[in-house]
Amino acid sequence: QRGMAGATVFKTDVGFGHTEPKAGSSHFSGRVSDDVPVIIEIIDGVHKLESFAQEARQLLGWRGLMALFPVRVLHYGEDTADGDAARNLPPNP
């Protein structure tokens, strides 16, 4: 929805915070929750990621963990008529 170059969501069985296992970790609490821990990986330019991080912070408050670090894109996209699969991704540093 935000036009990111790529995003993947991993649903996890157990999440650990700085104080205790997190919601959704029925292994420890004996319950199942809709608030299941997830890992979201997003690949895009730094400006788009920082903008998204601000929105996510407002939504999540101080819950969760966010990390931003550079990656080197080795391959991106699918075959296109003009061969420009990388769209608007900024060049690798």
C-alpha positions in Angstrom: 0.0 0.0 0.0 2.9 2.4 0.6 4.7 1.5 -2.6 7.7 -0.1 -1.0 10.1 -2.0 -3.2 9.6 -5.1 -1.2 8.2 -6.4 2.1 7.9 -9.7 3.8 6.0 -10.6 7.0 7.0 -13.6 9.1 4.5 -14.8 11.8 6.4 -16.2 14.8 5.5 -18.6 17.5 7.1 -16.8 20.4 8.4 -13.2 20.9 10.6 -12.1 23.7 10.7 -8.6 25.0 12.9 -6.9 27.6 10.7 -8.2 30.5 8.8 -11.3 29.4 7.5 -13.5 26.6 5.2 -11.4 24.4 1.5 -11.9 23.5 0.8 -14.8 21.3 3.3 -17.0 23.0 0.9 -19.6 24.2 3.8 -21.9 25.0 4.3 -19.9 28.2 0.9 -18.4 29.0 -1.4 -21.2 28.2 -3.5 -18.9 25.9 -3.7 -18.0 22.3 -3.8 -14.3 21.3 -4.6 -12.4 18.1 -1.7 -10.2 19.0 0.8 -12.6 17.5 4.5 -11.5 17.3 5.7 -10.8 13.7 8.9 -9.8 11.9 8.5 -7.4 9.1 11.4 -6.9 6.7 11.1 -4.0 4.2 13.6 -3.1 1.5 13.6 0.4 0.0 15.4 3.7 0.0 16.3 5.2 3.3 13.9 8.2 3.0 10.9 5.9 2.4 11.9 3.7 5.3 12.4 6.6 7.7 9.0 8.0 6.7 7.4 4.6 7.2 9.2 4.1 10.6 7.6 7.4 11.8 4.2 6.2 10.9 4.8 2.8 12.5 6.1 4.5 15.7 2.8 6.4 16.0 0.8 3.2 15.5 2.9 1.0 17.8 3.9 3.5 20.4 6.9 2.0 22.3 6.0 -1.6 21.6 8.2 -3.7 19.4 11.7 -3.2 18.0 12.7 -1.4 14.8 16.1 -1.5 13.2 17.3 0.3 10.1 20.5 -0.8 8.3 21.9 -0.7 4.8 21.7 -3.7 2.5 23.3 -4.4 -0.9 20.6 -5.4 -3.4 22.0 -8.1 -5.7 18.9 -8.8 -7.6 15.5 -7.1 -7.7 12.4 -7.6 -9.8 11.0 -9.6 -12.6 11.3 -9.6 -16.3 9.9 -6.4 -17.8 9.5 -5.2 -21.4 12.1 -2.5 -21.0 14.4 -4.5 -18.7 14.1 -1.9 -16.0 13.1 -4.2 -13.1 14.8 -2.0 -10.5 12.2 0.7 -10.9 13.0 3.6 -8.6 15.3 1.9 -6.1 18.3 4.1 -5.3 21.7 2.8 -6.3 23.6 0.7 -3.8 26.0 2.6 -1.5 
